[in-house]
Amino acid sequence: MSDIQQAMTLLITSFDRYSGKEGDRHTLSKTELKELLENEFGDVLGKTSDKEALDRIFKDLDTNQDNSVDFHEFVRLICCCTQMCHEYFISKR
Ligand SMILES: [Ca+2]
């Protein structure tokens, strides 16, 4: 499996690990998103212990406003973060 295929597989399995905890196993509830952000991002996107920060992130990700974050909405976050990291590393070269 190529590096990019491995990255795609990891994104899917990582999402599923959190989305399967409660309710619809194909979407993230706010509680599941909080756990994912804490474990996978640390404080990179703000402190998830800050309820307002978590509410804002959840609202920004939930673009179809169905009160859950599906894989499509989650991947947008990953794309944005990956682009920001890429720009950071380019500026350091
Ligand atoms: Ca949604």
PDB file of the backbone (N, CA, C, O) and the ligand in Angstrom, with CONECT records:
HET     CA  A 101       1
ATOM      1  N   MET A   1       0.851  -1.196   0.000  1.00  0.00           N
ATOM      2  CA  MET A   1       0.000   0.000   0.000  1.00  0.00           C
ATOM      3  C   MET A   1       0.884   1.243   0.000  1.00  0.00           C
ATOM      4  O   MET A   1       1.865   1.309   0.742  1.00  0.00           O
ATOM      5  N   SER A   2       0.546   2.214  -0.817  1.00  0.00           N
ATOM      6  CA  SER A   2       1.348   3.443  -0.905  1.00  0.00           C
ATOM      7  C   SER A   2       1.173   4.285   0.354  1.00  0.00           C
ATOM      8  O   SER A   2       0.270   4.043   1.155  1.00  0.00           O
ATOM      9  N   ASP A   3       2.051   5.279   0.519  1.00  0.00           N
ATOM     10  CA  ASP A   3       1.954   6.166   1.684  1.00  0.00           C
ATOM     11  C   ASP A   3       0.611   6.880   1.722  1.00  0.00           C
ATOM     12  O   ASP A   3      -0.010   6.986   2.780  1.00  0.00           O
ATOM     13  N   ILE A   4       0.159   7.372   0.566  1.00  0.00           N
ATOM     14  CA  ILE A   4      -1.108   8.122   0.542  1.00  0.00           C
ATOM     15  C   ILE A   4      -2.288   7.189   0.817  1.00  0.00           C
ATOM     16  O   ILE A   4      -3.242   7.568   1.496  1.00  0.00           O
ATOM     17  N   GLN A   5      -2.216   5.965   0.283  1.00  0.00           N
ATOM     18  CA  GLN A   5      -3.278   4.995   0.582  1.00  0.00           C
ATOM     19  C   GLN A   5      -3.312   4.673   2.074  1.00  0.00           C
ATOM     20  O   GLN A   5      -4.384   4.530   2.663  1.00  0.00           O
ATOM     21  N   GLN A   6      -2.127   4.562   2.679  1.00  0.00           N
ATOM     22  CA  GLN A   6      -2.064   4.323   4.127  1.00  0.00           C
ATOM     23  C   GLN A   6      -2.660   5.495   4.897  1.00  0.00           C
ATOM     24  O   GLN A   6      -3.389   5.302   5.869  1.00  0.00           O
ATOM     25  N   ALA A   7      -2.344   6.717   4.454  1.00  0.00           N
ATOM     26  CA  ALA A   7      -2.885   7.912   5.115  1.00  0.00           C
ATOM     27  C   ALA A   7      -4.413   7.933   5.016  1.00  0.00           C
ATOM     28  O   ALA A   7      -5.096   8.262   5.985  1.00  0.00           O
ATOM     29  N   MET A   8      -4.940   7.582   3.849  1.00  0.00           N
ATOM     30  CA  MET A   8      -6.398   7.554   3.661  1.00  0.00           C
ATOM     31  C   MET A   8      -7.039   6.509   4.573  1.00  0.00           C
ATOM     32  O   MET A   8      -8.074   6.759   5.190  1.00  0.00           O
ATOM     33  N   THR A   9      -6.409   5.333   4.649  1.00  0.00           N
ATOM     34  CA  THR A   9      -6.928   4.268   5.511  1.00  0.00           C
ATOM     35  C   THR A   9      -6.919   4.701   6.970  1.00  0.00           C
ATOM     36  O   THR A   9      -7.870   4.448   7.709  1.00  0.00           O
ATOM     37  N   LEU A  10      -5.831   5.359   7.380  1.00  0.00           N
ATOM     38  CA  LEU A  10      -5.738   5.827   8.763  1.00  0.00           C
ATOM     39  C   LEU A  10      -6.799   6.865   9.078  1.00  0.00           C
ATOM     40  O   LEU A  10      -7.358   6.869  10.175  1.00  0.00           O
ATOM     41  N   LEU A  11      -7.083   7.752   8.121  1.00  0.00           N
ATOM     42  CA  LEU A  11      -8.128   8.760   8.339  1.00  0.00           C
ATOM     43  C   LEU A  11      -9.483   8.085   8.551  1.00  0.00           C
ATOM     44  O   LEU A  11     -10.237   8.452   9.452  1.00  0.00           O
ATOM     45  N   ILE A  12      -9.781   7.101   7.714  1.00  0.00           N
ATOM     46  CA  ILE A  12     -11.071   6.402   7.811  1.00  0.00           C
ATOM     47  C   ILE A  12     -11.170   5.628   9.131  1.00  0.00           C
ATOM     48  O   ILE A  12     -12.172   5.727   9.839  1.00  0.00           O
ATOM     49  N   THR A  13     -10.139   4.869   9.453  1.00  0.00           N
ATOM     50  CA  THR A  13     -10.210   4.058  10.682  1.00  0.00           C
ATOM     51  C   THR A  13     -10.184   4.942  11.926  1.00  0.00           C
ATOM     52  O   THR A  13     -10.830   4.625  12.925  1.00  0.00           O
ATOM     53  N   SER A  14      -9.440   6.050  11.872  1.00  0.00           N
ATOM     54  CA  SER A  14      -9.416   6.966  13.016  1.00  0.00           C
ATOM     55  C   SER A  14     -10.792   7.594  13.225  1.00  0.00           C
ATOM     56  O   SER A  14     -11.285   7.664  14.350  1.00  0.00           O
ATOM     57  N   PHE A  15     -11.406   8.048  12.137  1.00  0.00           N
ATOM     58  CA  PHE A  15     -12.747   8.637  12.236  1.00  0.00           C
ATOM     59  C   PHE A  15     -13.722   7.615  12.827  1.00  0.00           C
ATOM     60  O   PHE A  15     -14.486   7.930  13.739  1.00  0.00           O
ATOM     61  N   ASP A  16     -13.686   6.391  12.298  1.00  0.00           N
ATOM     62  CA  ASP A  16     -14.608   5.335  12.754  1.00  0.00           C
ATOM     63  C   ASP A  16     -14.428   5.006  14.236  1.00  0.00           C
ATOM     64  O   ASP A  16     -15.394   4.700  14.935  1.00  0.00           O
ATOM     65  N   ARG A  17     -13.171   5.071  14.710  1.00  0.00           N
ATOM     66  CA  ARG A  17     -12.889   4.749  16.108  1.00  0.00           C
ATOM     67  C   ARG A  17     -13.675   5.685  17.042  1.00  0.00           C
ATOM     68  O   ARG A  17     -14.134   5.267  18.105  1.00  0.00           O
ATOM     69  N   TYR A  18     -13.824   6.942  16.638  1.00  0.00           N
ATOM     70  CA  TYR A  18     -14.543   7.905  17.478  1.00  0.00           C
ATOM     71  C   TYR A  18     -16.030   7.953  17.143  1.00  0.00           C
ATOM     72  O   TYR A  18     -16.865   8.063  18.041  1.00  0.00           O
ATOM     73  N   SER A  19     -16.363   7.871  15.867  1.00  0.00           N
ATOM     74  CA  SER A  19     -17.778   8.007  15.469  1.00  0.00           C
ATOM     75  C   SER A  19     -18.619   6.822  15.937  1.00  0.00           C
ATOM     76  O   SER A  19     -19.839   6.931  16.062  1.00  0.00           O
ATOM     77  N   GLY A  20     -17.967   5.695  16.195  1.00  0.00           N
ATOM     78  CA  GLY A  20     -18.703   4.487  16.589  1.00  0.00           C
ATOM     79  C   GLY A  20     -19.036   4.407  18.057  1.00  0.00           C
ATOM     80  O   GLY A  20     -19.608   3.414  18.507  1.00  0.00           O
ATOM     81  N   LYS A  21     -18.690   5.438  18.817  1.00  0.00           N
ATOM     82  CA  LYS A  21     -18.858   5.349  20.275  1.00  0.00           C
ATOM     83  C   LYS A  21     -20.287   5.543  20.744  1.00  0.00           C
ATOM     84  O   LYS A  21     -20.716   4.882  21.690  1.00  0.00           O
ATOM     85  N   GLU A  22     -21.038   6.434  20.104  1.00  0.00           N
ATOM     86  CA  GLU A  22     -22.424   6.662  20.533  1.00  0.00           C
ATOM     87  C   GLU A  22     -23.255   7.135  19.348  1.00  0.00           C
ATOM     88  O   GLU A  22     -22.718   7.685  18.386  1.00  0.00           O
ATOM     89  N   GLY A  23     -24.557   6.920  19.418  1.00  0.00           N
ATOM     90  CA  GLY A  23     -25.472   7.388  18.375  1.00  0.00           C
ATOM     91  C   GLY A  23     -25.135   6.806  17.011  1.00  0.00           C
ATOM     92  O   GLY A  23     -24.738   5.646  16.897  1.00  0.00           O
ATOM     93  N   ASP A  24     -25.300   7.629  15.976  1.00  0.00           N
ATOM     94  CA  ASP A  24     -25.011   7.211  14.598  1.00  0.00           C
ATOM     95  C   ASP A  24     -23.521   6.891  14.480  1.00  0.00           C
ATOM     96  O   ASP A  24     -22.678   7.750  14.736  1.00  0.00           O
ATOM     97  N   ARG A  25     -23.195   5.647  14.091  1.00  0.00           N
ATOM     98  CA  ARG A  25     -21.778   5.259  14.057  1.00  0.00           C
ATOM     99  C   ARG A  25     -21.042   5.844  12.861  1.00  0.00           C
ATOM    100  O   ARG A  25     -19.830   5.667  12.741  1.00  0.00           O
ATOM    101  N   HIS A  26     -21.756   6.542  11.970  1.00  0.00           N
ATOM    102  CA  HIS A  26     -21.108   7.145  10.803  1.00  0.00           C
ATOM    103  C   HIS A  26     -20.869   8.647  10.968  1.00  0.00           C
ATOM    104  O   HIS A  26     -20.335   9.290  10.064  1.00  0.00           O
ATOM    105  N   THR A  27     -21.258   9.206  12.107  1.00  0.00           N
ATOM    106  CA  THR A  27     -21.050  10.639  12.332  1.00  0.00           C
ATOM    107  C   THR A  27     -20.513  10.876  13.741  1.00  0.00           C
ATOM    108  O   THR A  27     -20.663  10.043  14.635  1.00  0.00           O
ATOM    109  N   LEU A  28     -19.880  12.041  13.911  1.00  0.00           N
ATOM    110  CA  LEU A  28     -19.353  12.424  15.223  1.00  0.00           C
ATOM    111  C   LEU A  28     -20.354  13.312  15.948  1.00  0.00           C
ATOM    112  O   LEU A  28     -20.807  14.321  15.407  1.00  0.00           O
ATOM    113  N   SER A  29     -20.694  12.933  17.169  1.00  0.00           N
ATOM    114  CA  SER A  29     -21.449  13.831  18.043  1.00  0.00           C
ATOM    115  C   SER A  29     -20.454  14.852  18.600  1.00  0.00           C
ATOM    116  O   SER A  29     -19.250  14.731  18.377  1.00  0.00           O
ATOM    117  N   LYS A  30     -20.946  15.835  19.309  1.00  0.00           N
ATOM    118  CA  LYS A  30     -20.033  16.821  19.902  1.00  0.00           C
ATOM    119  C   LYS A  30     -19.090  16.143  20.906  1.00  0.00           C
ATOM    120  O   LYS A  30     -17.910  16.486  20.983  1.00  0.00           O
ATOM    121  N   THR A  31     -19.610  15.192  21.665  1.00  0.00           N
ATOM    122  CA  THR A  31     -18.780  14.461  22.637  1.00  0.00           C
ATOM    123  C   THR A  31     -17.686  13.666  21.926  1.00  0.00           C
ATOM    124  O   THR A  31     -16.534  13.656  22.357  1.00  0.00           O
ATOM    125  N   GLU A  32     -18.061  13.000  20.832  1.00  0.00           N
ATOM    126  CA  GLU A  32     -17.072  12.220  20.072  1.00  0.00           C
ATOM    127  C   GLU A  32     -16.030  13.142  19.436  1.00  0.00           C
ATOM    128  O   GLU A  32     -14.840  12.827  19.427  1.00  0.00           O
ATOM    129  N   LEU A  33     -16.482  14.281  18.903  1.00  0.00           N
ATOM    130  CA  LEU A  33     -15.539  15.235  18.305  1.00  0.00           C
ATOM    131  C   LEU A  33     -14.561  15.736  19.365  1.00  0.00           C
ATOM    132  O   LEU A  33     -13.362  15.843  19.109  1.00  0.00           O
ATOM    133  N   LYS A  34     -15.075  16.040  20.552  1.00  0.00           N
ATOM    134  CA  LYS A  34     -14.221  16.520  21.640  1.00  0.00           C
ATOM    135  C   LYS A  34     -13.121  15.503  21.938  1.00  0.00           C
ATOM    136  O   LYS A  34     -11.955  15.870  22.087  1.00  0.00           O
ATOM    137  N   GLU A  35     -13.488  14.242  22.024  1.00  0.00           N
ATOM    138  CA  GLU A  35     -12.507  13.201  22.323  1.00  0.00           C
ATOM    139  C   GLU A  35     -11.492  13.068  21.185  1.00  0.00           C
ATOM    140  O   GLU A  35     -10.295  12.918  21.431  1.00  0.00           O
ATOM    141  N   LEU A  36     -11.970  13.123  19.950  1.00  0.00           N
ATOM    142  CA  LEU A  36     -11.068  13.038  18.795  1.00  0.00           C
ATOM    143  C   LEU A  36     -10.070  14.197  18.801  1.00  0.00           C
ATOM    144  O   LEU A  36      -8.871  13.994  18.610  1.00  0.00           O
ATOM    145  N   LEU A  37     -10.575  15.411  19.022  1.00  0.00           N
ATOM    146  CA  LEU A  37      -9.700  16.585  19.015  1.00  0.00           C
ATOM    147  C   LEU A  37      -8.669  16.493  20.136  1.00  0.00           C
ATOM    148  O   LEU A  37      -7.492  16.789  19.932  1.00  0.00           O
ATOM    149  N   GLU A  38      -9.122  16.079  21.328  1.00  0.00           N
ATOM    150  CA  GLU A  38      -8.198  15.966  22.469  1.00  0.00           C
ATOM    151  C   GLU A  38      -7.107  14.948  22.190  1.00  0.00           C
ATOM    152  O   GLU A  38      -5.930  15.210  22.441  1.00  0.00           O
ATOM    153  N   ASN A  39      -7.489  13.786  21.672  1.00  0.00           N
ATOM    154  CA  ASN A  39      -6.523  12.701  21.486  1.00  0.00           C
ATOM    155  C   ASN A  39      -5.661  12.877  20.244  1.00  0.00           C
ATOM    156  O   ASN A  39      -4.491  12.495  20.244  1.00  0.00           O
ATOM    157  N   GLU A  40      -6.223  13.446  19.191  1.00  0.00           N
ATOM    158  CA  GLU A  40      -5.519  13.479  17.908  1.00  0.00           C
ATOM    159  C   GLU A  40      -4.886  14.839  17.586  1.00  0.00           C
ATOM    160  O   GLU A  40      -3.938  14.911  16.804  1.00  0.00           O
ATOM    161  N   PHE A  41      -5.409  15.916  18.187  1.00  0.00           N
ATOM    162  CA  PHE A  41      -4.898  17.251  17.865  1.00  0.00           C
ATOM    163  C   PHE A  41      -4.293  17.983  19.065  1.00  0.00           C
ATOM    164  O   PHE A  41      -3.656  19.022  18.886  1.00  0.00           O
ATOM    165  N   GLY A  42      -4.478  17.466  20.283  1.00  0.00           N
ATOM    166  CA  GLY A  42      -4.005  18.195  21.460  1.00  0.00           C
ATOM    167  C   GLY A  42      -4.697  19.545  21.527  1.00  0.00           C
ATOM    168  O   GLY A  42      -5.915  19.636  21.377  1.00  0.00           O
ATOM    169  N   ASP A  43      -3.910  20.599  21.755  1.00  0.00           N
ATOM    170  CA  ASP A  43      -4.480  21.941  21.842  1.00  0.00           C
ATOM    171  C   ASP A  43      -4.299  22.736  20.553  1.00  0.00           C
ATOM    172  O   ASP A  43      -4.468  23.956  20.547  1.00  0.00           O
ATOM    173  N   VAL A  44      -3.959  22.056  19.467  1.00  0.00           N
ATOM    174  CA  VAL A  44      -3.657  22.738  18.202  1.00  0.00           C
ATOM    175  C   VAL A  44      -4.828  23.611  17.741  1.00  0.00           C
ATOM    176  O   VAL A  44      -4.622  24.706  17.219  1.00  0.00           O
ATOM    177  N   LEU A  45      -6.052  23.122  17.938  1.00  0.00           N
ATOM    178  CA  LEU A  45      -7.222  23.875  17.458  1.00  0.00           C
ATOM    179  C   LEU A  45      -7.909  24.642  18.587  1.00  0.00           C
ATOM    180  O   LEU A  45      -9.042  25.098  18.433  1.00  0.00           O
ATOM    181  N   GLY A  46      -7.228  24.780  19.709  1.00  0.00           N
ATOM    182  CA  GLY A  46      -7.824  25.442  20.867  1.00  0.00           C
ATOM    183  C   GLY A  46      -8.112  24.407  21.933  1.00  0.00           C
ATOM    184  O   GLY A  46      -8.141  23.206  21.665  1.00  0.00           O
ATOM    185  N   LYS A  47      -8.323  24.885  23.133  1.00  0.00           N
ATOM    186  CA  LYS A  47      -8.569  23.966  24.243  1.00  0.00           C
ATOM    187  C   LYS A  47     -10.010  23.468  24.191  1.00  0.00           C
ATOM    188  O   LYS A  47     -10.955  24.250  24.287  1.00  0.00           O
ATOM    189  N   THR A  48     -10.160  22.151  24.038  1.00  0.00           N
ATOM    190  CA  THR A  48     -11.519  21.609  23.950  1.00  0.00           C
ATOM    191  C   THR A  48     -12.196  21.588  25.317  1.00  0.00           C
ATOM    192  O   THR A  48     -13.401  21.355  25.413  1.00  0.00           O
ATOM    193  N   SER A  49     -11.415  21.833  26.380  1.00  0.00           N
ATOM    194  CA  SER A  49     -12.040  21.965  27.700  1.00  0.00           C
ATOM    195  C   SER A  49     -12.809  23.286  27.779  1.00  0.00           C
ATOM    196  O   SER A  49     -13.675  23.461  28.636  1.00  0.00           O
ATOM    197  N   ASP A  50     -12.482  24.209  26.874  1.00  0.00           N
ATOM    198  CA  ASP A  50     -13.209  25.475  26.759  1.00  0.00           C
ATOM    199  C   ASP A  50     -14.474  25.200  25.940  1.00  0.00           C
ATOM    200  O   ASP A  50     -14.408  24.979  24.731  1.00  0.00           O
ATOM    201  N   LYS A  51     -15.635  25.216  26.625  1.00  0.00           N
ATOM    202  CA  LYS A  51     -16.885  24.828  25.961  1.00  0.00           C
ATOM    203  C   LYS A  51     -17.191  25.710  24.752  1.00  0.00           C
ATOM    204  O   LYS A  51     -17.653  25.222  23.721  1.00  0.00           O
ATOM    205  N   GLU A  52     -16.931  27.005  24.883  1.00  0.00           N
ATOM    206  CA  GLU A  52     -17.203  27.918  23.761  1.00  0.00           C
ATOM    207  C   GLU A  52     -16.333  27.585  22.550  1.00  0.00           C
ATOM    208  O   GLU A  52     -16.798  27.631  21.411  1.00  0.00           O
ATOM    209  N   ALA A  53     -15.064  27.249  22.805  1.00  0.00           N
ATOM    210  CA  ALA A  53     -14.152  26.903  21.705  1.00  0.00           C
ATOM    211  C   ALA A  53     -14.644  25.632  21.017  1.00  0.00           C
ATOM    212  O   ALA A  53     -14.672  25.554  19.788  1.00  0.00           O
ATOM    213  N   LEU A  54     -15.031  24.636  21.818  1.00  0.00           N
ATOM    214  CA  LEU A  54     -15.528  23.382  21.249  1.00  0.00           C
ATOM    215  C   LEU A  54     -16.810  23.630  20.449  1.00  0.00           C
ATOM    216  O   LEU A  54     -16.972  23.109  19.346  1.00  0.00           O
ATOM    217  N   ASP A  55     -17.718  24.433  21.018  1.00  0.00           N
ATOM    218  CA  ASP A  55     -18.976  24.747  20.315  1.00  0.00           C
ATOM    219  C   ASP A  55     -18.697  25.415  18.970  1.00  0.00           C
ATOM    220  O   ASP A  55     -19.358  25.126  17.973  1.00  0.00           O
ATOM    221  N   ARG A  56     -17.711  26.310  18.954  1.00  0.00           N
ATOM    222  CA  ARG A  56     -17.376  27.041  17.724  1.00  0.00           C
ATOM    223  C   ARG A  56     -16.800  26.086  16.672  1.00  0.00           C
ATOM    224  O   ARG A  56     -17.183  26.141  15.504  1.00  0.00           O
ATOM    225  N   ILE A  57     -15.880  25.213  17.094  1.00  0.00           N
ATOM    226  CA  ILE A  57     -15.283  24.249  16.156  1.00  0.00           C
ATOM    227  C   ILE A  57     -16.375  23.336  15.595  1.00  0.00           C
ATOM    228  O   ILE A  57     -16.431  23.081  14.392  1.00  0.00           O
ATOM    229  N   PHE A  58     -17.239  22.849  16.488  1.00  0.00           N
ATOM    230  CA  PHE A  58     -18.308  21.935  16.060  1.00  0.00           C
ATOM    231  C   PHE A  58     -19.228  22.628  15.052  1.00  0.00           C
ATOM    232  O   PHE A  58     -19.591  22.053  14.026  1.00  0.00           O
ATOM    233  N   LYS A  59     -19.591  23.863  15.362  1.00  0.00           N
ATOM    234  CA  LYS A  59     -20.494  24.622  14.481  1.00  0.00           C
ATOM    235  C   LYS A  59     -19.831  24.880  13.121  1.00  0.00           C
ATOM    236  O   LYS A  59     -20.478  24.776  12.078  1.00  0.00           O
ATOM    237  N   ASP A  60     -18.538  25.216  13.144  1.00  0.00           N
ATOM    238  CA  ASP A  60     -17.811  25.469  11.890  1.00  0.00           C
ATOM    239  C   ASP A  60     -17.723  24.206  11.030  1.00  0.00           C
ATOM    240  O   ASP A  60     -17.828  24.271   9.805  1.00  0.00           O
ATOM    241  N   LEU A  61     -17.531  23.060  11.685  1.00  0.00           N
ATOM    242  CA  LEU A  61     -17.397  21.803  10.929  1.00  0.00           C
ATOM    243  C   LEU A  61     -18.737  21.304  10.416  1.00  0.00           C
ATOM    244  O   LEU A  61     -18.817  20.739   9.325  1.00  0.00           O
ATOM    245  N   ASP A  62     -19.796  21.511  11.205  1.00  0.00           N
ATOM    246  CA  ASP A  62     -21.120  20.980  10.862  1.00  0.00           C
ATOM    247  C   ASP A  62     -21.789  21.881   9.816  1.00  0.00           C
ATOM    248  O   ASP A  62     -22.742  22.602  10.112  1.00  0.00           O
ATOM    249  N   THR A  63     -21.267  21.822   8.593  1.00  0.00           N
ATOM    250  CA  THR A  63     -21.716  22.762   7.567  1.00  0.00           C
ATOM    251  C   THR A  63     -23.168  22.539   7.140  1.00  0.00           C
ATOM    252  O   THR A  63     -23.833  23.487   6.723  1.00  0.00           O
ATOM    253  N   ASN A  64     -23.674  21.303   7.236  1.00  0.00           N
ATOM    254  CA  ASN A  64     -25.080  21.088   6.863  1.00  0.00           C
ATOM    255  C   ASN A  64     -26.022  21.234   8.061  1.00  0.00           C
ATOM    256  O   ASN A  64     -27.228  21.013   7.951  1.00  0.00           O
ATOM    257  N   GLN A  65     -25.448  21.608   9.200  1.00  0.00           N
ATOM    258  CA  GLN A  65     -26.207  21.945  10.415  1.00  0.00           C
ATOM    259  C   GLN A  65     -27.185  20.840  10.833  1.00  0.00           C
ATOM    260  O   GLN A  65     -28.332  21.113  11.187  1.00  0.00           O
ATOM    261  N   ASP A  66     -26.708  19.584  10.784  1.00  0.00           N
ATOM    262  CA  ASP A  66     -27.567  18.494  11.272  1.00  0.00           C
ATOM    263  C   ASP A  66     -27.142  18.025  12.661  1.00  0.00           C
ATOM    264  O   ASP A  66     -27.524  16.947  13.116  1.00  0.00           O
ATOM    265  N   ASN A  67     -26.334  18.871  13.329  1.00  0.00           N
ATOM    266  CA  ASN A  67     -25.890  18.610  14.700  1.00  0.00           C
ATOM    267  C   ASN A  67     -25.005  17.362  14.826  1.00  0.00           C
ATOM    268  O   ASN A  67     -24.988  16.704  15.866  1.00  0.00           O
ATOM    269  N   SER A  68     -24.277  17.049  13.756  1.00  0.00           N
ATOM    270  CA  SER A  68     -23.267  15.996  13.818  1.00  0.00           C
ATOM    271  C   SER A  68     -22.234  16.290  12.738  1.00  0.00           C
ATOM    272  O   SER A  68     -22.500  17.030  11.791  1.00  0.00           O
ATOM    273  N   VAL A  69     -21.062  15.704  12.895  1.00  0.00           N
ATOM    274  CA  VAL A  69     -19.983  15.905  11.923  1.00  0.00           C
ATOM    275  C   VAL A  69     -19.767  14.587  11.181  1.00  0.00           C
ATOM    276  O   VAL A  69     -19.307  13.601  11.758  1.00  0.00           O
ATOM    277  N   ASP A  70     -20.108  14.591   9.894  1.00  0.00           N
ATOM    278  CA  ASP A  70     -19.925  13.368   9.104  1.00  0.00           C
ATOM    279  C   ASP A  70     -18.506  13.324   8.521  1.00  0.00           C
ATOM    280  O   ASP A  70     -17.726  14.259   8.702  1.00  0.00           O
ATOM    281  N   PHE A  71     -18.184  12.244   7.831  1.00  0.00           N
ATOM    282  CA  PHE A  71     -16.809  12.071   7.343  1.00  0.00           C
ATOM    283  C   PHE A  71     -16.426  13.177   6.365  1.00  0.00           C
ATOM    284  O   PHE A  71     -15.295  13.663   6.384  1.00  0.00           O
ATOM    285  N   HIS A  72     -17.357  13.569   5.522  1.00  0.00           N
ATOM    286  CA  HIS A  72     -17.102  14.647   4.563  1.00  0.00           C
ATOM    287  C   HIS A  72     -16.719  15.940   5.297  1.00  0.00           C
ATOM    288  O   HIS A  72     -15.772  16.625   4.910  1.00  0.00           O
ATOM    289  N   GLU A  73     -17.452  16.257   6.339  1.00  0.00           N
ATOM    290  CA  GLU A  73     -17.166  17.476   7.112  1.00  0.00           C
ATOM    291  C   GLU A  73     -15.841  17.341   7.857  1.00  0.00           C
ATOM    292  O   GLU A  73     -15.089  18.309   7.969  1.00  0.00           O
ATOM    293  N   PHE A  74     -15.556  16.152   8.364  1.00  0.00           N
ATOM    294  CA  PHE A  74     -14.299  15.881   9.068  1.00  0.00           C
ATOM    295  C   PHE A  74     -13.102  16.034   8.122  1.00  0.00           C
ATOM    296  O   PHE A  74     -12.083  16.618   8.491  1.00  0.00           O
ATOM    297  N   VAL A  75     -13.231  15.513   6.916  1.00  0.00           N
ATOM    298  CA  VAL A  75     -12.124  15.557   5.960  1.00  0.00           C
ATOM    299  C   VAL A  75     -11.775  17.001   5.579  1.00  0.00           C
ATOM    300  O   VAL A  75     -10.619  17.308   5.286  1.00  0.00           O
ATOM    301  N   ARG A  76     -12.765  17.870   5.584  1.00  0.00           N
ATOM    302  CA  ARG A  76     -12.482  19.285   5.295  1.00  0.00           C
ATOM    303  C   ARG A  76     -11.526  19.854   6.346  1.00  0.00           C
ATOM    304  O   ARG A  76     -10.625  20.629   6.023  1.00  0.00           O
ATOM    305  N   LEU A  77     -11.731  19.460   7.606  1.00  0.00           N
ATOM    306  CA  LEU A  77     -10.825  19.891   8.679  1.00  0.00           C
ATOM    307  C   LEU A  77      -9.412  19.374   8.416  1.00  0.00           C
ATOM    308  O   LEU A  77      -8.437  20.114   8.547  1.00  0.00           O
ATOM    309  N   ILE A  78      -9.311  18.106   8.047  1.00  0.00           N
ATOM    310  CA  ILE A  78      -8.002  17.507   7.787  1.00  0.00           C
ATOM    311  C   ILE A  78      -7.317  18.204   6.614  1.00  0.00           C
ATOM    312  O   ILE A  78      -6.118  18.475   6.665  1.00  0.00           O
ATOM    313  N   CYS A  79      -8.076  18.493   5.559  1.00  0.00           N
ATOM    314  CA  CYS A  79      -7.505  19.189   4.388  1.00  0.00           C
ATOM    315  C   CYS A  79      -6.992  20.566   4.781  1.00  0.00           C
ATOM    316  O   CYS A  79      -5.887  20.946   4.392  1.00  0.00           O
ATOM    317  N   CYS A  80      -7.773  21.317   5.543  1.00  0.00           N
ATOM    318  CA  CYS A  80      -7.358  22.665   5.966  1.00  0.00           C
ATOM    319  C   CYS A  80      -6.088  22.587   6.807  1.00  0.00           C
ATOM    320  O   CYS A  80      -5.147  23.349   6.588  1.00  0.00           O
ATOM    321  N   CYS A  81      -6.061  21.663   7.774  1.00  0.00           N
ATOM    322  CA  CYS A  81      -4.880  21.529   8.643  1.00  0.00           C
ATOM    323  C   CYS A  81      -3.664  21.090   7.842  1.00  0.00           C
ATOM    324  O   CYS A  81      -2.557  21.573   8.078  1.00  0.00           O
ATOM    325  N   THR A  82      -3.863  20.175   6.897  1.00  0.00           N
ATOM    326  CA  THR A  82      -2.748  19.692   6.079  1.00  0.00           C
ATOM    327  C   THR A  82      -2.183  20.818   5.224  1.00  0.00           C
ATOM    328  O   THR A  82      -0.968  20.954   5.084  1.00  0.00           O
ATOM    329  N   GLN A  83      -3.090  21.635   4.644  1.00  0.00           N
ATOM    330  CA  GLN A  83      -2.629  22.779   3.843  1.00  0.00           C
ATOM    331  C   GLN A  83      -1.840  23.756   4.699  1.00  0.00           C
ATOM    332  O   GLN A  83      -0.798  24.256   4.276  1.00  0.00           O
ATOM    333  N   MET A  84      -2.339  24.031   5.912  1.00  0.00           N
ATOM    334  CA  MET A  84      -1.634  24.967   6.805  1.00  0.00           C
ATOM    335  C   MET A  84      -0.256  24.421   7.171  1.00  0.00           C
ATOM    336  O   MET A  84       0.719  25.172   7.193  1.00  0.00           O
ATOM    337  N   CYS A  85      -0.166  23.128   7.457  1.00  0.00           N
ATOM    338  CA  CYS A  85       1.126  22.516   7.776  1.00  0.00           C
ATOM    339  C   CYS A  85       2.063  22.603   6.575  1.00  0.00           C
ATOM    340  O   CYS A  85       3.249  22.895   6.725  1.00  0.00           O
ATOM    341  N   HIS A  86       1.526  22.350   5.388  1.00  0.00           N
ATOM    342  CA  HIS A  86       2.336  22.410   4.167  1.00  0.00           C
ATOM    343  C   HIS A  86       2.902  23.808   3.970  1.00  0.00           C
ATOM    344  O   HIS A  86       4.083  23.973   3.666  1.00  0.00           O
ATOM    345  N   GLU A  87       2.043  24.820   4.145  1.00  0.00           N
ATOM    346  CA  GLU A  87       2.503  26.206   3.997  1.00  0.00           C
ATOM    347  C   GLU A  87       3.568  26.538   5.033  1.00  0.00           C
ATOM    348  O   GLU A  87       4.533  27.239   4.732  1.00  0.00           O
ATOM    349  N   TYR A  88       3.395  26.037   6.251  1.00  0.00           N
ATOM    350  CA  TYR A  88       4.373  26.282   7.308  1.00  0.00           C
ATOM    351  C   TYR A  88       5.729  25.683   6.932  1.00  0.00           C
ATOM    352  O   TYR A  88       6.763  26.339   7.055  1.00  0.00           O
ATOM    353  N   PHE A  89       5.713  24.427   6.473  1.00  0.00           N
ATOM    354  CA  PHE A  89       6.979  23.765   6.153  1.00  0.00           C
ATOM    355  C   PHE A  89       7.649  24.388   4.931  1.00  0.00           C
ATOM    356  O   PHE A  89       8.876  24.447   4.858  1.00  0.00           O
ATOM    357  N   ILE A  90       6.851  24.851   3.976  1.00  0.00           N
ATOM    358  CA  ILE A  90       7.429  25.534   2.807  1.00  0.00           C
ATOM    359  C   ILE A  90       8.128  26.821   3.230  1.00  0.00           C
ATOM    360  O   ILE A  90       9.206  27.147   2.733  1.00  0.00           O
ATOM    361  N   SER A  91       7.500  27.551   4.159  1.00  0.00           N
ATOM    362  CA  SER A  91       8.090  28.819   4.603  1.00  0.00           C
ATOM    363  C   SER A  91       9.380  28.594   5.380  1.00  0.00           C
ATOM    364  O   SER A  91      10.201  29.503   5.496  1.00  0.00           O
ATOM    365  N   LYS A  92       9.567  27.379   5.916  1.00  0.00           N
ATOM    366  CA  LYS A  92      10.774  27.067   6.708  1.00  0.00           C
ATOM    367  C   LYS A  92      11.921  26.554   5.845  1.00  0.00           C
ATOM    368  O   LYS A  92      13.041  26.392   6.329  1.00  0.00           O
ATOM    369  N   ARG A  93      11.643  26.295   4.554  1.00  0.00           N
ATOM    370  CA  ARG A  93      12.710  25.756   3.688  1.00  0.00           C
ATOM    371  C   ARG A  93      13.640  26.849   3.206  1.00  0.00           C
ATOM    372  O   ARG A  93      14.589  26.573   2.471  1.00  0.00           O
TER     373      ARG A  93
HETATM  374 CA    CA A 101     -23.180  17.660   9.751  1.00  0.00          CA2+
END
